[in-house]
Structure formats: structure tokens, C-alpha cells
Amino acid sequence: MQVPGSAALVTGGASGLGAGVVKALLDRGGRAVILDLPSSAGQAMADQMGDAAAFVPVDVTDPDDVAQAVAAAASAFGRIDALVSCAGISSGRRVVARDGAPNPLEHFRRHIEVNLIGLFDVARHAAAAMCANEPSADGERGLIVNIASIAGYEGQVGQSAYGSSKAGVIGLTLPMARDLAVRGIRVMAIAPGTMDTPMLAALNEDFIAELVQDNVFPHRLGTPGDVGALVVHFMENAFLNGEVVRLDAGLRLTSG
Ligand SMILES: NC(=O)c1ccc[n+]([C@@H]2O[C@H](COP(=O)([O-])OP(=O)(O)OC[C@H]3O[C@@H](n4cnc5c(N)ncnc54)[C@H](O)[C@@H]3O)[C@@H](O)[C@H]2O)c1
């Protein structure tokens, strides 16, 4: 799949890694529909980026909203070639708090609803829309990229909810690729390490500095541009399918 002229749908595209993906695609002649919360900066971003970008507000946890938003996104450029699912939340809580109270179930449920069910819901609608694409010479109709996290493999203290949601994203990538193979749609995932985005603002600066020191190399935060570059490679390299790629400078999370 070539980036120039393609139309991608990027959930969470108004901030952090999603915004980096939108920028990478537009820089290479692609077009992108930013799907993000109505309260996000998505509309302002799209206005600034011109004709190659559009914004469609959505809450990925609302199934009616998702169905309408994917339909609106598909009509923005007349097709969907790629979906990159970056929408996500992360907040840490221990299973049992310092005062002995169990973690509210709603905290766990919310992470699964946004990070896993919301991602799947957008993917099923986007995949159905991709089925209408004329296949390329190699039979390809589309690409789905799921953003997971290395916390899906090695969740730290406080990451039961977040780590479970991301383990779910890792687990669904191969079966989703197998399901959609007959349609000519590839499915890949990225498991980022410690990335420089607003999501990190909740963490203590010293803790972030320690995490970066645990990188094998280089000892810096990852950037939205690192993720954008990998998504571009996934689009261009049609032999990649059903795989989760760690983008983490070799970091293996410890207990935290
Ligand atoms: N920053 C990191 O270190 C890191 C590491 C590993 C994985 N990730 C994952 O990368 C993805 C992007 O995170 P980020 O760091 O760019 O964070 P971010 O907070 O900058 O961006 C997340 C985006 O998701 C949107 N979003 C949240 N809930 C939504 C909902 N219900 N419906 C629609 N949109 C919603 C937000 O509005 C925001 O624009 C997330 O899935 C996150 O878990 C981030």
C-alpha cells in the first residue's frame, strides 16, 4: 500500500502518538480523518492541516457513535485504506489501595471499554468499509494498526487494568489478521515503550527518567514521529501481517 493518495482513519488522532501518525501520513502525501472526542483538539488540528485532514468527533465507547463516525469518516475521502487505533486511556491503581479498599471495579472496566472494546468496535466497522475497496494488484484492500503497549506484556505495579486492556489488544491482533485475510486486509500492532506524549504527564518526572535509563539504547523517550514512521513502513511493506512490533528501545519493564 502506498501512502500518497491513501485515506487513513486515526483514532486518538488529536493528541500524542495519534497526532504523530496523522502528521507522518500527511507529510508523505496521505490523507487522514482524525477520530477523537468532541472535546479534543481534533477540529482545530484538521482546520490547520487543510484539505488532506478531516475531523469526526467520536467516543469509542459508544457503539452508535462509532457506527456513525466510521461511516462519516469513510465518506470524508470516499474510502478507508488504513485504520490506526491510538485512542486510549491510562491511569494507575493498585488492586488494593493503601487504605485497604479494593480498587473500584469501574476503573478496571473503563480501561477495557476504551482500550479494548472501543478499539475492536472501530476496527469491525472500518474493516467492513475496507471490504468495498477494489483490491490492489496483490489483492490488498486495507491495513489495520492496533496500538498496544509493552505494559500488555510486563505491566507494572498499578497497571492491572491498563495492562489487561493492552494484553487484549495484543491477543486480538493475530486472530483479527486471520479473519480478515480472506478480504485482503492486514492487521498489525505496535507495542510502544515510554513515549513523549501528554499521557506521560500523569507520571512523576524522576520515574520517567528512570524508565528511560532502563532502555537498552537509545536512552531517550520515544516520539510520536517514531510511531508515525513505523505505521508508514507497515503500509509500504505488504509482507508484514499478524505481528506485534515492540517499539521500545529494548526496554523490559520491571515491577515499577
Ligand atoms: N505515551 C506512552 O508512553 C504510551 C506507551 C505505550 C502505549 N501507549 C498507547 O498509545 C496510545 C496513544 O496514547 P498517547 O500517549 O498518545 O496519549 P494521549 O493522551 O496523548 O492521546 C490519547 C488520545 O485518545 C483519545 N481518547 C481517549 N478516550 C477516548 C474515547 N473514549 N473516544 C475517543 N478518543 C478517546 C484522547 O482524547 C486523546 O486524544 C494509547 O492507546 C496508549 O495506551 C502510549
The ligand as an ORCA input file, in Angstrom:
! r2SCAN-3c Opt
* xyz 0 1
  N       2.659      7.529     25.850
  C       3.162      6.328     26.103
  O       4.209      6.184     26.749
  C       2.469      5.091     25.578
  C       3.122      3.872     25.723
  C       2.517      2.726     25.250
  C       1.275      2.790     24.654
  N       0.647      3.981     24.529
  C      -0.680      3.971     23.894
  O      -0.676      4.836     22.786
  C      -1.996      5.326     22.546
  C      -1.939      6.840     22.413
  O      -1.546      7.373     23.670
  P      -0.840      8.789     23.831
  O       0.346      8.572     24.672
  O      -0.732      9.430     22.517
  O      -1.918      9.520     24.764
  P      -2.747     10.862     24.584
  O      -3.496     11.003     25.864
  O      -1.867     11.955     24.108
  O      -3.768     10.500     23.396
  C      -4.861      9.633     23.590
  C      -5.997     10.139     22.714
  O      -7.112      9.223     22.861
  C      -8.287     10.000     22.924
  N      -9.336      9.264     23.621
  C      -9.349      8.876     24.931
  N     -10.519      8.295     25.218
  C     -11.254      8.302     24.073
  C     -12.561      7.848     23.743
  N     -13.356      7.266     24.660
  N     -13.006      8.024     22.471
  C     -12.217      8.631     21.537
  N     -10.965      9.085     21.791
  C     -10.510      8.923     23.052
  C      -7.888     11.258     23.699
  O      -8.806     12.318     23.501
  C      -6.506     11.534     23.129
  O      -6.560     12.392     22.002
  C      -2.833      4.847     23.723
  O      -3.563      3.704     23.333
  C      -1.800      4.483     24.765
  O      -2.261      3.498     25.649
  C       1.207      5.144     24.966
*
